[in-house]
Amino acid sequence: MDNSSEEMKMTYSAVVAKDGKPVVAVRFERGKDYAEALLPDCSVRSSNGFNEEEIAALEFYLKHNKKDIGARAKAITGIQNFFGD
């Protein structure tokens, strides 16, 4: 089944510590498909239903929107200057 025409949703966490470093968990969902990534490294760590080309596009999106997503995550936590400029 081709889900590529379904609406994709992105959600993200507040800034949390992982291995002593600040990270933001990002999740993309499209129907039953999902892809999960962490900022600031911008790599998809787990997925189901997305092909390699789609995962590459999601990683590209994350790399080019890292500052904006990080700023929104900081607003949730109220913590500033985790990801720098």
Legacy VTK file of the C-alpha trace (Angstrom):
# vtk DataFile Version 3.0
C-alpha trace
ASCII
DATASET POLYDATA
POINTS 85 float
0.000 0.000 0.000
1.328 3.428 -0.968
0.890 5.879 1.910
2.878 8.705 0.306
-0.287 10.719 -0.401
-1.360 10.684 3.278
-0.748 13.705 5.488
2.530 13.586 7.380
2.718 14.876 10.948
5.833 15.866 12.849
6.028 15.982 16.624
8.973 16.765 18.862
9.881 16.581 22.517
11.153 19.138 24.937
14.932 19.292 25.275
16.083 16.305 27.322
19.478 14.969 28.364
20.813 11.810 26.742
24.293 10.635 27.678
24.806 14.038 29.318
24.003 15.973 26.132
20.866 17.914 25.194
18.699 16.267 22.534
15.264 16.636 21.004
13.338 13.572 19.877
11.499 14.087 16.569
8.858 11.756 15.165
7.283 11.801 11.707
4.020 9.914 11.219
2.113 9.135 8.035
-0.788 6.811 8.671
0.801 3.749 10.276
4.286 4.689 9.009
6.756 6.388 11.339
10.325 7.651 11.474
12.127 8.706 14.658
15.194 10.910 14.856
17.208 12.903 17.370
18.495 16.445 17.128
21.142 17.686 16.881
22.519 14.751 14.828
19.514 14.733 12.426
19.686 11.039 11.573
16.665 8.768 11.507
17.267 6.088 14.149
14.215 3.930 13.578
11.451 3.793 11.014
8.745 1.671 9.508
7.072 2.227 6.148
9.413 4.929 4.820
11.774 4.031 1.974
15.442 5.101 1.803
14.691 8.115 -0.401
12.004 9.344 2.007
14.311 8.887 4.997
17.011 10.885 3.210
14.452 13.650 2.579
13.442 13.655 6.262
17.087 13.901 7.331
17.610 16.763 4.859
14.567 18.517 6.324
15.898 18.073 9.859
19.350 19.411 8.957
17.868 22.508 7.373
15.302 23.134 10.124
17.364 22.111 13.159
17.556 25.633 14.599
13.812 26.228 14.304
12.855 22.845 15.770
15.448 23.300 18.540
14.058 26.756 19.356
10.532 25.373 19.577
11.712 22.525 21.814
13.549 25.020 24.036
10.332 26.998 24.386
8.655 23.858 25.730
11.386 23.318 28.316
12.152 26.972 28.978
15.880 26.256 28.643
17.951 28.507 26.391
21.214 28.119 24.441
21.373 24.334 24.216
21.963 24.181 20.465
23.864 27.440 19.937
23.861 29.345 16.664
LINES 1 86
85 0 1 2 3 4 5 6 7 8 9 10 11 12 13 14 15 16 17 18 19 20 21 22 23 24 25 26 27 28 29 30 31 32 33 34 35 36 37 38 39 40 41 42 43 44 45 46 47 48 49 50 51 52 53 54 55 56 57 58 59 60 61 62 63 64 65 66 67 68 69 70 71 72 73 74 75 76 77 78 79 80 81 82 83 84
